[in-house]
Amino acid sequence: MSGTFGGRSGRQGKLSQWLRGRRPKEAADDGGREALLLAAADAGLPLAPAAHPAPGYGCSCDRVGCPTPARHPVSFAWQTQSTTDRAQVERWARHQPEANFITATGMVHDVLDVPLEAGREALERLLAEGVEVGPVAESDDGRMLFFTLTRGTPEDEDEWWPCELDCHPETMAEHPGLRWHCRGSYVLVPPARLPGDDQGVRWVRGPEHPLPEPLTLLEALTDACARHAGDGSPHLDPAWPLRH
């Protein structure tokens, strides 16, 4: 590729611009999308194809009144379909050039999902304190996603103590503050496009950053969410039992 961006060769320069906040659709046809998806898969995030914005109902699924346009998997088998296999991700990306992708949580990673302004405040605090934050994504629907290690899946289901903010796709509206995506949930992985002009999901900190333990971020996130909500109290006790 002969073009240069900021003094760098085409593909490297475009990827660098992506990680600085380029909009997803700007690189949809130039290799940047595929490179970012492969980077996520290489980082261990299991991926599966998702719907994308489309005229009419706003979603390629053509479902009348789709509750999550361009934000849901295309297959009901997304949990078993999700993979980190590079060859499979490449095939999907090339054969479905408009598709968004989701990453299934609760396998390798969880996602702490907070309002955008609260997330920015918490991120600034965490970085200033020298905390290892890990990958972070920002969505134009007003959310910030903090990727962490998963709490795991105990062999004995009777030993599972769920967090009160466990978030499944169908319950997201019930958690306007902090949402904890773990088993049975998913989030869009950058780069993704949302309905509306120039709307999408992008990395603030890319998937090359190691996944942190969720409890190292939880206090800062709950404090920021509380201030954002204006009630002055955390929405989740950081000592809430995770596993026994």
Protein Blocks (a to p, Z undefined) as FASTA:
>chain_A
ZZdeehiafklmmmmmmmnopafklmmmnommmmmmmmmmmnopacdddddddehjopak
lpghiabghiacfbfklmmmpccbfklmmmmmmmmmmbccdddehklmccddddfklmmm
mmmmmmmnopafbjcdddfeopacdddddebjafblmlpccdfkbccfklmmmmmmbcdd
dehiacdddddddedehiacddfbdckbccddfklmmmmmmmmmmmmnonopafbdfklc
fbZZ
